[in-house]
């Protein structure tokens, strides 16, 4: 199976495939095909960690029954999970295992596919030399097998590398070869891809007439097979071409067509790229107001999808635009952002180069050593036929060759070590900054021993995904009333932690400085403070907080509660049902047409228990099938442990979470708070 970034079949019946896999009366082939399809089509793109575990089941079964082709299929799925995580080094290790097994059983299709996939991995690392080497091996095998579709794929991959290197003549030759085969096969999707790639080559060669011809062919073919994604890409490429030819009016129309389809596809990256190009075009027309509008739209989406490289150029052109508009402050601010990202990308490139050299180091040194050994043997054989003087001269030459080579190797290793030290130093600086953010966040969290002084039967299970967290708990005591909350801020890690500090301070400010005492009014005030803080920013910030906020009168056991997006769960003593109090469907932050938060009042009795939580626990993937824990399971679990005291409940929740998550990655911060009335 060749790895490709195609989306899985949405119609896959996961339960049916799982049933076939667990049916031991089924033929081995049926079971292995079912678990393979379950891993690849069912989970690879939505939950790669679950796909990896399912593939391990497939591999173990295939190994125990000596089904070696199925072993390669399982390894292929696991390699793909590492690729999706960006761990190319591990992906390469797995593809090399596939290559080894395929050679062992003379499975030529497997050899060709694994060579092709190794080419993809090395290309992803920027190691084009090794990528072409593996692509060429794959191409040779596919040609010998008369696998025309495979040959076309290899030709296309090699062409893409040559194009990225600027070797346009070579790239064009490979793309034209690929096109020739796609026409023979009548493979219209492959033809569509070839037309686009050939058009890009001609565009870069400034042969705009030929470029337009091929983009038009791609567009017409995309329309014929109703490929919306292909249509969008063709509109975008033609728009780029028309802008280069300064045919701005038609270019605008094509970019707008691209935007319309990208919105339908919810393709955020393509949408942002089209907005960006419209911004550049408006700059060409000296229409700075609209240039700003489109560039800001692009900036917002690029930030959302973390497209750092695209953000770099967007900030640069925003700086130019603001300068033309006479807004020197914004121009400077955007230029600073451009420089910051540029520096970050330079550091990332440096780290990537060190990583790439590390990966190749053993191979390169071994190649040098083999070359030296071979040279030594030849030199010695020649020396044996000469006089003693010639032999001494030959040995001296060999010694000098070895010495010089060792010096060169030593210099290389020293450079790698120095580069590594720079990367490690920068890494330590980042880690120190994150740890400082952690100390800042810990400053807003009340120590749990103080929490237990105020609420003696309570627990807080607080489990950040990273060093710092977007989730937090908040608790304050005013006379006989205890205010406590669990909040979930946008994101996790450092960005989430920074938002959590802003939101926590806003809660305290509402309670003490604004003297708001009712939970709903506290949330109204907090939303206004947070919105005001974010509105001062030069960027359009839509971050905020979901929260469940309680006020408990410890003398009367009267509870007042208000929630923003997050509910409150109540379990009455002796009951086996959860009473859910619904929140107001409005987060804390900048919202259009804000409304007041709704307040609820409950009379609690001794032995009643209430729970506040973020969504991290119920959204965690895990279990045998790698699915979400879900709200229903969380309800049942909380009900099942009502016989336990609160310390025991915390331990049970921690154990249940770890058991469910297993070896899968934690996807979000987790915070659960329980309070029992005493």
N, C-alpha and C positions, 0 to 999 in steps of 0.2 A: 504493500500500500504506500503510495507516494504522498508525502505531506504537502498539503496545499491549504491556503487560507480561504476555503469555501465554507459557507455556513452549513450547519448540520440540518438534516431533514427534520422539519418541525412536526412531521406526522409520526415520528417514532413512538411506538407503544412501549414505554419503559417497563411497565408492570408485566407485559406479555414476555418481553425479552428476559426479564429477571426470573420469571416462572420457568422458561425453557432452560435457563442456566441451572436452576436448582433442581430440575427434573433429572434424576440420575438414570432414569430409564431411556432417556434420549440418547441418540448416537453422539459420540464424542464431537464429531464435526458440527452437528447442530448446536450443541452447547457452546462450543468455542466460537462459532459464528455469532451466536446470540450475545455473549459477553463482550465480544469485540465491537459489535454494533452498538451495544449499550454504552460502552466506554467512549467510542468515537463520536457517534451521532447524538447520543443522549447527554453526555457530560463534558466533552473535551472543551467546548467553547464557553459553556456556562459555569462549569466548576472543574477546572483542570485537575485539582487535587483529588477529587473523587474519581475522575477518569484514570488517574495514575493507579489508584488502589484497585479499581476494577481490572485494569490491565495486568496488575500483579497477580490477581486471581487467575486470569487467563494464562499468564506465563507459567505459574506454578503447576497448573493442571496439564498444560502442553508439555512441560518438562518431564513430569512424572509419567506421561504416556508417550514420550518421544515423538511428539508432533512438532518438528523443528520449524516448519513454515509458520505455524501458529505462534511459535515462540518469537519469530521475527515480527509478526503482526503486533503482538503485545508490546514488544520493545519499541516498535514504531510509535505506538500511542504514547508510551511513556516519554519518548524523546520529544514528541510534539508538545507535551505539557511543559517540558523545560524550555522549549522554544517560545511558547506563549508567555512564560514568566521572564523571558529575556536571559535565561541562563544557558548561553550557547555552549559553554564548555562542557556541561553535563549532557546536553543534547548530542554533542559530538561523540562523547563516550558511548552513548547508547546506539547511535548510528554505526559506530565502528564495531560494536557487538553484532549488530544485524549483518554488517558486511562480512564479518568473520564466519557466522553461522551459514550465510548464503553461499559463501565460497566452499565451506565444508560439504554442503549437500549439492553443490553445483546448481544452485537456484539462480539462474542468470537474471531473471526478472528482478529478484531481490537484490542482486549485486548492483544492477543498473539503478534501481530506485534508491538504494542506500548511498551510492556515489552521488546521485543527483541531490539528495537531501544534505549530504555533507557539503556539497557545493553551496547550497542555500545558507547553511550555518556559517561557513567561512566568509561568504559575501556579507552576511549580517554583521560579522566582526570587522569588516573592512579589509579582510585578507583576500584580495582579488586574485592573487597569484595561485593560491591553493584552491580557491573556488573554481577557477577556470580549469585547473588540473583535474578536479573531480568531475566537473561537468563534461569535460572531454572524454574521460573514461566512461561515463554513463552513455554519452553519445555513441561511442565506438561499439559498446555492447548492444545498444538498441538498434544500431544499423545492422549488426550481424544477425539480430533476431527479426529483422524486417518489421520492427515495432515503429510504424510511421508516426503515430501520435506521440510516442515517447521521444522519438528523434526530434520532432517539431518542438516539443517542450524544452529539450536540451539546447537546441539552436536558439530558441527565444531567450533562455537564461544566459547563455554566453553573450548574446547580442546586448542584453541589458548591462552586463559588466563592461563591455567595450564602450557602450554609450556613457556610462557613469565616469569612465576614464577619459572621455573626450575623443576616443578613437572612433570617429563617426563613420569612416569608410568601412572598417571592419564590422561595426555594429550593423550598418545597412546591409552588408552582404549576408550576415546571419539572419536578419529579419526577413529579407527577400527569400532566402532558402526556406525559412519557416512558413512564409506565406504560400510558397509553391506547394508545399506538402498539405497545408490546410485546405487549399483549393481542390487537390486530388481527393482528400478525405471528405470534402464537403462539410467541414467543421466550421460552422459560421461564427461561433464564439471565438475560436482561435483566429479566424480571419479578421474579425473585429479588432482583436488585440494587436495583430500584426499591422493592420492599417494604421492604428493609433501610434504604435512605436515608430513606424516608417515616417509618419507625418512629423513626429517630434524630431527625428534625425534631420529631415529636410528643413525644418524650422530653424534648428541650431546651425545648419549650413547656410542660412539666410536664403534658401531656395523656397520662397514663400508660395509661389504658384503650385509647385509640386506638393508642398506641405498641405495646402488647402485642399488639393485633390484627394489626398489620402484621408484627411480628417472628414471630408464629405462622404467618402466611401464608408468609413467607420460609422458615421452618423446614420446613413441610410440603412446599413446592415443592422444596427442596433434597433432602429425603428421596426425593421422587418421582423426581427425575432422578439420584439417587445422587451428589450433589455433596458430598463429605466436607468440603471447605473451606467451602462455604456453610453446612453443618450446624454446623460448629464456630463460625463467626461468629455464627450465630443463637443458639446456646446462650450464647455470651459476652454478646451484647447483652441477652438476656432476663435473664441473671444480673445484669448492671448495673442493669437496670430494677427487678428484685425487691429488690436491695440499697437502691436509692433509696426504695422503698416500705417498707423495713425488714422485708421478708419474708425474713429471713435463712436460715431452714431450706431453703426452696425455692431461694434464690439459691445456696447452697453446692452443691446437687445439680447445678444448671446449670453452675456453674464447673467442677465435677469432670468433668462430661460433656465440656466444652470441653477440659479438660486431657487426657482420654483420647484424643480425636481428634487434638489437636495433637501428641501423642507419636507416633501412627501416621503422621502426615504429616511428622514431623520438622520441624514449623514452630516454630522456637525462639522467635521473637518473640511469637507467639500464646500459646505455653506460658508464657512469662515474664509476659505481661500477665494471664493467668488467675491465676497464682500471686500476682501483685501485688494483684489485686482480692480474693483470698481473705485476704491479709494485712490489707488495709484493713478487710474485713468482720470479721475476728477482733478488730481494734482496736475496732470498733463494739460488739462483744460483751464488751469488756474482757478478752478471752482473750489476754493479752499473750505468753504462751509460744508459742502456735500462730501468733500474728501474726508473731513473730520468725522462726519456722520458714519460713513461706511467703515473707516478705519477703527472707530470705537466699537462698532458692531463686531468686526473681526477680532479685535482685542479681547472682547468679553468672552467669545466662544473659545478662542485659543487658550485663554486662562482656564476656562472650565475643563477643557480636555487636556491641559498641560502640554500643549504643543509649543515647547520652549523656543525651538529654532524659528518658528513662524512668528512668535511674539517678539523676538529680537528685531526683525525687520519692521514689524508693525510699529513698535515704539520709536524706531528711527524716523519713519515717515510721519508719525504723529508729531514728533518734535519739529520736523520741517514745516508741517502744516500749521502748528501753533505759532511758529515763528512768523510765517507769512500772514497769519491773522493778527499779529501784533501782541500775542499773549506770551510774553517772555518767560513768565513763571512756569506755565504749563510746558512750554518748549524745553526749558531746563529740566523739569521734573521727568519728562518722557525721555530726554536724552540720558539722564542718570539711570533710568530703568534699562535703557538700551545697553549702556556700558556695563551695568551689573550683570545682565544676562550674557553679554558677550564674554565677560570674564569667567562666568560660571561654565559656559560652554567650552572655553579654552581649557579649564581645569578638567572637565569631563573628558575632553579629547586626549589630554595628557594621560589621564588614568586609563583610558581605553587603549592608548598606545603601549603603556606599560603592561596591561593585561594581555594584549595581543602578542607582545614580545615574550612574555612569560609562557604563553601557550606554545609559541613556535621555538622557544629556546632549545629545548631538548632535541627537537627534530633537527634544527640548524647545527647544533654542536655535534650531533651524531653524524650528520652529513659531512661536516668538516673533518671529523675524525676518520670516517671511512675514506674520504678523499686522501687524507694524509697517509693512511695505511697503504692504500693502493699505490700512491706515489713512491712510498718507501720501498715497496716490493720491487717495483720496476727499477728504481735507482740501484738497489742492491744487486739485482740480476745483471745489470749493466756493469757494475763495479767488479763482479766476479770474473768478467772476461778481460779486464784491464790489468795493468801492472799494479804493484803494491801502492805506488804513488797515486795512481788514478783512483784506486780503491779508497785511499785516505781522503782524497779530494771529494770523492762521491759521498763518503760518510760525513765529511764536514758540511757539505751542501745540505744533506738530509737533516743534520743537527740544526743548522741555521734555519731551515724551512720549518722544522717543528717548533723551534724557539720563537720565531716570528709569529707563527700561528697561535701559539699559546699566549703570547703577549696580546695579540688581537682579541682572542677570546676573553682574556682577563679584562681588557679595556671595555669590551661589550658588557660583561657582567657588572663592572663597576658603574657603567652608565645606568644599567637597569636598577642597581641598588640605590643610586642617587635619586633616580626618578621615583622609585618606590618610597623613599624617605620623604620626598616632597608630598606625594599623595597621602602618605600616612599622617604627615603633619597637618595637612588640610583637613583630613578626616577627623583628627583629634580636635581641631578647632571647632568643627561642626558639632561633634559629640559634646564638647564643653558647653557650647551654646545651648544645645538641647537640654543638658543637665541643669543649666542655669534656669531655663524655662520651666523645668520640673520643680525647682526650688520655689520659683515664683508661684506656680500653681499650688504647690503644697501649702503655701502661705494663705490661700483662700479656703482650704479645707480644715474644718474643725477637727481636732484630734478625737479619735473614737472614744477614749476614756472619758472625755468631757461629754460626748454624745450620750454615753451610758449613764452618766450622772443625771442628765436631764430626762432620758428615756431609758429606764433601766432594763426593760425587756425589748431589746431592739438589736438589729444587725445591719451592717452595710457590706455587701459584696461588691468590691470595687476592683475591676480588672482591666486596666488600659491595654489597648492593642499595642501601643508603642511606649516609649519612655514617658511621654506626656499624653494627656487625654483630652478629648472633646466632651466627654461625660464628666459631670461633677455632682457632688451632693452639697447641700447648703442647709445650715441650721443656726437658728438664733433664739434666744430666750428673752422675752419681755414680760416681766412680772410673772403671772401664773400661766402665761401662754407660751407654747413652744411652736416656733415656725420651722418647718423642715420641707425640703424639696429634693427631687432628683431631676437633673436636667441633661439634655442631650444637644450639644451644639453642633453646628455644621462641621463635618469633617472629623478627622482624628489626627493624632500626632501634633506637631508644633502649630499648624494653622488652627486646629480645633481647640488646642489649649489656650491660644491667644484670644479666641472668641469667648471661651469659657471664663477667662479672667474679666473681660469686659462685662459679660452678662452677670457674673456673680457680684461684681461691684455695683451694678445697676440695681440688683435686688436689695442689697444692703442700703444703698442710697435712698431707695423708695421707702424702706421701712424706717430708717432713722432720720434722714435729712428732710424727706418729704412728709414724714409722719403718716404714712399710709398703713393701716392696720388690718384691713380686710384683704384676703388673698386675691380676689378678683381685681380690686383696685390696685394692689401691689403689682399685679401683672400688667394692668393698663399703664401704670407709671413706668414700669421697667421697659415695656415695649417702646414707649416714647423716648426714654433715655438712650436705649440701644440704637433706635432709628436715628436719633440726633447725632450720636457718635459716628455712625457709619455715613451719614449724609455729608459730614465734613470732608470725607475722603474725596480725592480727585477721581477715583474709579467708582463704577456703579457696583456697589457691594450689596449682595443679596444674602449674606450670611445671617444666621440667627440661632434661635434656640427653641426646642420643644421642652416642656416642663410640666411636672405635676407638683403642686404647692399646697401644703397643709398648714392649718393653724389649729393646734389642739389645746383646749382649756383643761389643764390638768386637775382642776378642782371639780368641774362638772362633766368631764369627758365629752364635751360638745366639740365636734370637729367641723371646721369650715374648710372648704377645699375649692380650688379652681385649677384648671388645666389648660395648657396650650398644646394641642395635638396629642399629648400623652394622658392616658386615663388613670383612674385610681381603682384598685381592687380591694374589696372588703370581704373577709370571711368571718361570719358570725360564729361565736362559740357553739360547738355541737352541730353546725351545719356542714353539708358537703357540697355546697354551691358557692360560686363566687358572684358577689354583687359588683357589677362594673358601673362606675360613674363616668359618663362620657365627657370628654374635654371639648373645649371650643376649637373649632377647626380653623385656627389661625396661629401661626408661629409668632414668637417674639422677634421682631426685626422690622425691616422696611416692607410694608405691604400696601397694596392699592386698596383704597376704601376701607380703612381699618374699622373694626367693630369692638364693642366692649366685651370683656371676658365674663362668662357666666359663673356665678358662685353657687355652691351647693352646701347644705348643712345637714349633718348627720348626728344622731345621738348614739354614741357607742357605749357598750357595756363591758365590764371586766371580762377578759378572755377573748374579746374580739380582736382580730388581727387585720392590719391594713398593709398593702404593698404598693410601692412606687418603683418605677423601673424605666430604663431606656430600652431601645429596641434591639440592643446588641445580643442579648441572650437568645431571644426567640428567632433572630435572623441567622444564627450561626449554622453553618453547614456541618454535617457529620452523620453519625449512625452508619449502618451497613450500606445504605444506598447513597450516602453523601448528600442528603436533602436538608432543608432548613428544619430547625427544631419546631418552629411554629407556635402560635399563641395557644392553640388547643392543648398541646403537650405541656406547655408551661402552666396552664391552669390546673391540669390534672396532677402535675407534680407538686404544686403548692398545696393543693387539697390533701394529697397523700401524706404530707409531713406535719399535719396540724397537731399531732400528738407530741411533737418535739418542742423543746424550748428554743429560744431564738438563736443561741450560740450553736446548737445542734443543726438548726435550719441553715445557718450560714455554711457550715461544713458540708451539709447535704447538697446545697446549691453548687458549691465549688466542685464537689465530686461529680455531680451530674453533668456540669458544663464540660469538665475535662474528659469524662467518659464519652460524651456525645461528640465532642470535637475530635478526639483521637489525635491522629497525626496531621490532620488538616490545618490549614492556616487560619488563625483568628482573623475574622473579617471586620470587626468593629470593636469599639470600646464597650465594656459591659458594666452596668451599675444597677444593683437591685437593693432596695431598702425595705426592711420589714419592721413593723412596730406593733407590739401586742399591748393592749390596754390593761393596766394593773390597778 
